[in-house]
Amino acid sequence: MMYTFEVMTQEQAEDIAFNWHYQGDYSFYDMEADKEDLDEFIDPEARGDSTYVVMNHNELIGFFSVNRVEDHTFEIGLGMRPDLTGRGKGLEFLKAGIAFIKGEYKPEKITLSVATFNQRAIKVYRKLGFNTINTFMQDTNGSTFEFQKMEHEC
């Protein structure tokens, strides 16, 4: 696949927020599942210019958000279009995202947080060299969930 990364537009943010719905346990990742996350995602000022859509030949397939947390450490958030998940495309998608982030931001470390139930994603992250550095509890989606903080040394 040929991935390109573009700063997310308001129209794209609203499309993702209101039209991307995941199946089963993964509905946890629906933007509408947490009002605070939804509000932040659709607010252009909160989103800034560090949230990118991932395109494959003019087709929106996912997104990456990038936030500096320390001098050379960046935290990422990401999502793939629901109909593409669980089909073995995550590794290639994440590789492209990491390559983009390395080229744009020159990080020494990339971190992310993932719900511990999401073993499918954790497996992909580990294949690309992410290691768990801790676990923590987070209030989200109307309850409290366990997350793993993972780190990738660049």
Disulfide bonds with the S-S distance in Angstrom:
none
